[in-house]
Amino acid sequence: MRDRRLYLNYSAFYFFYFAAWGIFAPYFPLYLKSLGMGGAEIAILLALGPLSRFLFPALWGLWADRVGHRKELVVGSLAGSCAVFTALFWSRHIAAVAAILFLYGFLLAPAVPLVEGMVQEETDRRRFTYGPVRLWGSLGFIFSTMCYGTLLDRLPVVWVLAGILLFSALNVLSATRLPAGTGGDSHPRRSLRRAVLRPEILRFLAASTLMQASHGAYYAYFSLHLDRHGFTRTAIGLYWTLAVASEILLMLVSAKLLRTAGPSRLISVSLGAAAIRWLLLSQGIDPRLLALAQVLHAFSFGLFHVAAVNATHRLFPPALRSSGQSLYNSLTYGLGNLIGLFGCAVLVDSVGIRGLFGLSAALAVVALLIALRLPPEPSSPEG
């Protein structure tokens, strides 16, 4: 009974967290466009959250490893970010929006990496496996994306803010149901710097960072690209939904794939699929190519994320696992998004959106070459 309760509590956390993201990712750029902001400005604003997630999560992770109380940190993180986000209802100037998004990213930064570490520990205890829990996040993403695609064809785009805030508030409530934190870690303290300087960790983090950087054009301009070519917001939502639905199907079998192939091989497969995906998007807006590219999201995000979180858990010793997950999130979803989004802002006017997707494919290939040198079975010095 307790195992089922844990499963439901973690699943609810992922559902509401990614339901908010399911509105933010496809539709928040359209909201910024409604404020009169151009393509470069939108990319820069979207990069401010990743900037704060790059600068600060490692500090949150070290704090969690030293003093424990991870649940309290997660709840505080979500509540604070939710409160800050409400200020967007009264902010239309680019400087005010920028400050809010930066602070929002700073406060939100520790939530997911800390929960990822907690879920991996439950997986070690064989209470459940990661994929079936994490797929509830994908279901939340699909639910909100589909609902809002239809809604925004009928209502003002400001409703984007209301939807994000609603699911963020529900996420705070779901976090209060997570297991209670501890007063500290019982494992001997270890040096994070010494762990990170291991060659296999450096390669893993470099490949992960470049992988996420290759997603910059997708997150900044995919919705805008379709919008400019006359796709309805319902259609835009359906394309995003197709991507996440494919991700869910893969997550259902992710535990078996991890057992048979191992995280390093799955990371390489995912990077190859990402390169193909971005090449397809660089070819134009043929609906068949768009659909195939979105199906490949199952690999470029779904399989990659499951494998990378598992590899992070294996590579870092128990005393540094919160730090390890925070560092992975910081570099991947912080620095990686930062490189991708700022790079897009600089290059979009000269190479266009299709050109950006071509460059994204090149980044994925570079990451693949790095990942091919990862050990087949990553492990920590203690493992």
MARVEX-451310 format. One record per residue (C-alpha): residue number from 1; x, y, z. Coordinates in Angstrom, 3 decimals, m for minus. Layout:
- nr/X/Y/Z
- NUM/X/Y/Z
...
% end
This chain:
- nr/X/Y/Z
- 1/0.000/0.000/0.000
- 2/2.789/2.422/0.907
- 3/4.568/1.700/m2.385
- 4/1.393/2.528/m4.311
- 5/0.961/5.747/m2.344
- 6/4.548/6.750/m3.136
- 7/3.979/5.998/m6.817
- 8/0.818/8.126/m6.894
- 9/2.422/11.031/m5.030
- 10/5.453/11.179/m7.324
- 11/3.243/10.731/m10.388
- 12/1.072/13.688/m9.306
- 13/4.176/15.856/m8.901
- 14/5.343/15.077/m12.432
- 15/1.835/15.469/m13.890
- 16/1.257/18.991/m12.595
- 17/4.842/20.179/m13.129
- 18/4.828/19.217/m16.793
- 19/1.216/20.281/m17.307
- 20/2.452/23.814/m16.594
- 21/5.368/23.246/m18.974
- 22/2.890/21.926/m21.572
- 23/1.451/25.426/m21.753
- 24/4.711/27.319/m21.324
- 25/6.758/25.568/m24.025
- 26/4.396/25.808/m27.016
- 27/2.346/28.895/m26.150
- 28/4.403/31.278/m23.993
- 29/6.397/32.422/m27.072
- 30/3.047/33.355/m28.655
- 31/2.197/35.383/m25.531
- 32/5.518/37.234/m25.792
- 33/4.795/37.890/m29.465
- 34/1.444/39.411/m28.436
- 35/3.387/41.932/m26.322
- 36/5.069/43.148/m29.510
- 37/8.400/41.386/m29.028
- 38/10.443/40.184/m31.995
- 39/12.096/36.818/m32.608
- 40/15.478/37.728/m31.105
- 41/13.855/39.311/m28.034
- 42/11.701/36.222/m27.489
- 43/14.714/33.911/m27.671
- 44/16.624/36.072/m25.187
- 45/13.703/36.168/m22.747
- 46/13.243/32.401/m22.975
- 47/16.956/32.009/m22.225
- 48/16.745/33.864/m18.897
- 49/15.109/30.958/m17.066
- 50/17.841/28.548/m18.251
- 51/20.464/31.152/m17.279
- 52/19.298/31.121/m13.674
- 53/18.937/27.322/m13.768
- 54/22.559/27.157/m14.939
- 55/23.940/29.476/m12.276
- 56/22.256/28.153/m9.141
- 57/21.097/24.485/m9.063
- 58/24.465/23.055/m8.007
- 59/24.248/25.221/m4.864
- 60/20.753/23.870/m4.143
- 61/22.011/20.304/m4.664
- 62/24.995/20.738/m2.347
- 63/22.683/22.163/0.306
- 64/20.356/19.185/m0.030
- 65/23.259/16.722/0.228
- 66/24.629/18.447/3.321
- 67/21.488/19.249/5.321
- 68/18.794/17.025/3.780
- 69/15.162/18.231/3.955
- 70/14.706/17.790/0.218
- 71/10.903/17.863/0.421
- 72/10.962/21.237/2.151
- 73/13.286/22.612/m0.538
- 74/11.002/21.320/m3.290
- 75/7.852/22.814/m1.746
- 76/9.560/26.154/m1.102
- 77/10.956/26.206/m4.623
- 78/7.568/25.630/m6.245
- 79/5.677/28.036/m3.986
- 80/8.220/30.825/m4.496
- 81/8.315/30.433/m8.280
- 82/4.516/30.361/m8.411
- 83/4.299/33.622/m6.461
- 84/6.853/35.340/m8.710
- 85/5.101/34.191/m11.905
- 86/1.914/36.063/m10.950
- 87/3.764/39.350/m11.526
- 88/3.670/38.685/m15.288
- 89/m0.033/39.636/m15.315
- 90/0.986/43.250/m14.662
- 91/4.252/43.331/m16.643
- 92/4.464/44.220/m20.323
- 93/7.836/45.951/m20.606
- 94/10.715/43.726/m21.688
- 95/12.908/44.656/m18.703
- 96/10.204/43.725/m16.185
- 97/9.398/40.467/m17.972
- 98/13.109/39.623/m18.092
- 99/13.572/40.177/m14.341
- 100/10.527/38.038/m13.525
- 101/11.621/35.154/m15.773
- 102/15.120/35.162/m14.303
- 103/13.841/35.056/m10.713
- 104/11.221/32.465/m11.690
- 105/13.944/30.219/m13.093
- 106/16.112/30.679/m10.001
- 107/13.346/29.645/m7.617
- 108/12.140/26.762/m9.782
- 109/15.630/25.339/m10.346
- 110/15.955/22.833/m7.463
- 111/12.531/21.163/m7.694
- 112/12.941/18.613/m10.483
- 113/16.565/17.523/m9.845
- 114/15.815/16.881/m6.180
- 115/12.708/14.860/m7.013
- 116/14.608/12.967/m9.718
- 117/17.147/11.915/m7.099
- 118/14.394/10.834/m4.710
- 119/12.696/8.739/m7.410
- 120/15.983/7.082/m8.391
- 121/16.460/6.048/m4.762
- 122/13.003/4.459/m4.751
- 123/13.942/2.679/m7.974
- 124/17.045/1.294/m6.231
- 125/14.764/m0.057/m3.502
- 126/12.620/m1.645/m6.268
- 127/9.427/0.067/m5.126
- 128/8.788/1.147/m8.723
- 129/10.712/2.003/m11.897
- 130/11.459/5.507/m13.122
- 131/9.844/5.412/m16.579
- 132/6.252/4.594/m15.506
- 133/6.412/7.358/m12.883
- 134/7.974/9.957/m15.172
- 135/5.510/9.283/m17.998
- 136/2.824/10.975/m15.879
- 137/4.717/14.184/m16.572
- 138/4.333/13.510/m20.272
- 139/0.604/12.836/m19.776
- 140/0.287/16.159/m17.966
- 141/2.086/17.882/m20.833
- 142/m0.276/16.329/m23.397
- 143/m3.372/17.164/m21.359
- 144/m2.567/20.859/m21.024
- 145/m1.186/21.248/m24.552
- 146/m4.281/19.755/m26.170
- 147/m6.690/21.715/m23.983
- 148/m4.907/24.999/m24.545
- 149/m4.426/24.566/m28.284
- 150/m8.204/24.526/m28.686
- 151/m8.811/27.146/m25.994
- 152/m6.438/29.706/m27.495
- 153/m8.195/29.564/m30.850
- 154/m11.171/31.098/m28.995
- 155/m9.732/33.125/m26.105
- 156/m7.091/35.875/m25.726
- 157/m3.514/34.649/m25.487
- 158/m3.205/36.090/m21.947
- 159/m4.933/32.882/m20.831
- 160/m1.519/31.267/m21.283
- 161/m0.470/32.899/m18.000
- 162/m3.614/31.746/m16.198
- 163/m3.101/28.129/m17.246
- 164/0.548/28.046/m16.211
- 165/m0.316/29.561/m12.844
- 166/m3.169/27.099/m12.227
- 167/m1.041/24.017/m12.795
- 168/1.870/25.547/m10.866
- 169/m0.383/26.015/m7.832
- 170/m1.585/22.405/m8.094
- 171/2.076/21.374/m8.306
- 172/2.758/23.040/m4.962
- 173/m0.056/21.018/m3.406
- 174/1.240/17.774/m4.944
- 175/4.725/18.433/m3.552
- 176/3.373/18.559/m0.018
- 177/2.472/14.854/m0.439
- 178/6.040/13.778/m1.174
- 179/7.963/11.772/1.472
- 180/9.330/13.818/4.360
- 181/12.923/15.002/4.077
- 182/15.756/13.876/6.296
- 183/18.112/15.811/8.504
- 184/21.206/15.019/6.477
- 185/22.996/12.322/4.526
- 186/24.336/9.244/6.319
- 187/27.007/8.660/3.660
- 188/30.560/10.018/4.066
- 189/31.015/13.418/2.508
- 190/32.673/13.442/m0.897
- 191/34.261/16.128/m3.069
- 192/31.932/17.206/m5.869
- 193/34.817/18.788/m7.779
- 194/36.832/15.566/m7.691
- 195/33.832/13.556/m8.879
- 196/33.049/15.923/m11.743
- 197/36.636/15.871/m13.043
- 198/36.423/12.152/m13.846
- 199/36.710/11.858/m17.677
- 200/33.517/9.827/m18.056
- 201/31.499/12.442/m16.159
- 202/32.994/15.282/m18.189
- 203/32.108/13.492/m21.427
- 204/28.605/12.695/m20.207
- 205/27.926/16.284/m19.123
- 206/29.372/17.699/m22.368
- 207/27.201/15.411/m24.516
- 208/24.094/16.205/m22.435
- 209/24.707/19.956/m22.632
- 210/25.133/19.887/m26.422
- 211/22.054/17.680/m26.794
- 212/19.886/20.232/m25.013
- 213/21.539/23.113/m26.879
- 214/20.383/21.455/m30.093
- 215/16.776/21.851/m28.853
- 216/17.064/25.665/m28.704
- 217/15.535/26.325/m32.119
- 218/12.711/23.905/m31.374
- 219/11.689/25.487/m28.081
- 220/12.100/29.075/m29.265
- 221/10.719/28.931/m32.782
- 222/8.798/25.732/m33.605
- 223/5.420/27.205/m32.584
- 224/6.220/30.580/m34.154
- 225/7.395/28.848/m37.348
- 226/4.097/26.999/m37.706
- 227/2.094/30.088/m36.730
- 228/3.768/32.131/m39.496
- 229/2.848/29.472/m42.048
- 230/m0.839/29.577/m41.147
- 231/m1.163/26.607/m38.795
- 232/m3.928/27.080/m36.236
- 233/m3.098/26.955/m32.543
- 234/m5.057/23.727/m32.354
- 235/m2.758/22.251/m35.018
- 236/0.327/23.553/m33.215
- 237/m0.881/21.914/m30.027
- 238/m1.494/18.633/m31.860
- 239/2.071/18.548/m33.178
- 240/3.416/19.092/m29.658
- 241/1.007/16.431/m28.401
- 242/2.198/13.916/m31.001
- 243/5.758/14.411/m29.772
- 244/4.910/13.789/m26.136
- 245/2.561/10.885/m26.909
- 246/5.479/9.165/m28.648
- 247/7.630/9.886/m25.603
- 248/5.070/8.191/m23.330
- 249/5.062/4.983/m25.367
- 250/8.820/4.791/m25.159
- 251/8.880/5.449/m21.418
- 252/6.603/2.456/m20.903
- 253/9.407/0.185/m22.133
- 254/12.325/2.282/m20.866
- 255/13.081/0.043/m17.865
- 256/13.531/m2.977/m20.143
- 257/15.694/m0.963/m22.546
- 258/17.917/0.187/m19.687
- 259/18.387/m3.387/m18.499
- 260/19.218/m4.753/m21.944
- 261/21.218/m1.923/m23.539
- 262/22.433/0.237/m20.645
- 263/22.241/4.048/m20.414
- 264/25.360/4.837/m22.464
- 265/24.154/3.028/m25.587
- 266/20.692/4.555/m25.249
- 267/22.223/8.027/m25.006
- 268/24.083/7.453/m28.280
- 269/20.929/6.166/m30.019
- 270/19.004/9.202/m28.783
- 271/21.618/11.621/m30.111
- 272/21.533/9.994/m33.535
- 273/17.742/10.278/m33.580
- 274/17.977/13.956/m32.556
- 275/20.268/14.715/m35.512
- 276/17.756/13.120/m37.886
- 277/14.876/14.988/m36.247
- 278/16.457/18.422/m36.685
- 279/17.427/17.624/m40.278
- 280/13.789/16.810/m41.026
- 281/12.613/20.105/m39.531
- 282/15.218/21.971/m41.598
- 283/13.593/20.678/m44.798
- 284/10.371/22.691/m44.514
- 285/6.789/22.426/m43.244
- 286/5.502/19.347/m45.079
- 287/2.993/17.843/m42.589
- 288/4.459/14.349/m43.039
- 289/7.981/15.530/m42.233
- 290/6.685/17.493/m39.253
- 291/4.852/14.419/m37.944
- 292/7.888/12.157/m38.347
- 293/10.125/14.713/m36.658
- 294/7.722/14.934/m33.712
- 295/7.614/11.139/m33.346
- 296/11.410/11.209/m32.992
- 297/10.892/13.272/m29.830
- 298/10.444/9.865/m28.169
- 299/14.186/9.399/m28.605
- 300/15.621/12.930/m28.600
- 301/13.940/13.731/m25.288
- 302/12.133/10.730/m23.778
- 303/14.747/7.995/m24.137
- 304/17.618/10.419/m23.666
- 305/16.209/11.829/m20.434
- 306/15.510/8.425/m18.873
- 307/18.991/7.185/m19.800
- 308/20.730/10.380/m18.677
- 309/19.011/10.503/m15.263
- 310/19.929/6.840/m14.753
- 311/23.536/7.494/m15.813
- 312/23.759/10.471/m13.421
- 313/22.545/8.296/m10.546
- 314/25.166/5.667/m11.368
- 315/28.073/8.036/m11.975
- 316/27.840/9.960/m8.678
- 317/28.430/8.361/m5.255
- 318/25.458/8.226/m2.818
- 319/26.668/11.236/m0.827
- 320/26.605/13.409/m3.959
- 321/23.507/12.227/m5.783
- 322/21.400/15.316/m5.135
- 323/24.384/17.399/m6.246
- 324/24.852/15.163/m9.282
- 325/21.229/15.470/m10.418
- 326/21.330/19.235/m9.796
- 327/24.562/19.577/m11.762
- 328/23.158/17.507/m14.631
- 329/20.043/19.717/m14.719
- 330/22.137/22.863/m14.384
- 331/24.391/22.082/m17.320
- 332/21.830/20.330/m19.511
- 333/18.665/22.384/m19.020
- 334/20.517/25.496/m17.855
- 335/23.702/25.928/m19.890
- 336/22.444/23.787/m22.775
- 337/19.256/25.803/m23.180
- 338/21.260/28.986/m22.695
- 339/23.620/28.148/m25.559
- 340/20.766/27.065/m27.782
- 341/18.449/30.009/m27.130
- 342/21.066/32.772/m27.160
- 343/22.646/31.205/m30.223
- 344/19.267/31.265/m31.943
- 345/18.723/34.904/m30.987
- 346/22.051/35.848/m32.587
- 347/21.671/33.741/m35.740
- 348/17.951/33.716/m36.569
- 349/17.998/36.872/m38.683
- 350/20.959/35.671/m40.771
- 351/20.185/31.968/m41.278
- 352/16.443/31.774/m40.685
- 353/14.537/29.187/m38.667
- 354/15.215/26.340/m41.091
- 355/18.919/27.165/m40.973
- 356/18.788/27.019/m37.173
- 357/17.425/23.475/m37.355
- 358/20.326/22.530/m39.632
- 359/22.769/23.864/m37.043
- 360/20.856/21.946/m34.361
- 361/21.512/18.723/m36.276
- 362/25.242/19.534/m36.353
- 363/25.273/20.038/m32.564
- 364/23.586/16.665/m32.056
- 365/26.240/14.972/m34.218
- 366/29.044/16.536/m32.163
- 367/27.351/15.335/m28.978
- 368/27.044/11.845/m30.475
- 369/30.788/11.699/m31.196
- 370/31.460/12.559/m27.549
- 371/28.894/10.068/m26.223
- 372/30.377/7.197/m28.213
- 373/33.362/7.340/m25.830
- 374/31.240/6.789/m22.705
- 375/31.774/3.477/m20.845
- 376/29.003/0.922/m21.535
- 377/28.120/0.648/m17.844
- 378/28.725/3.936/m16.001
- 379/29.375/3.611/m12.274
- 380/30.517/5.734/m9.353
- 381/33.913/5.194/m7.661
- 382/32.037/3.418/m4.859
- 383/30.065/1.240/m7.294
% end
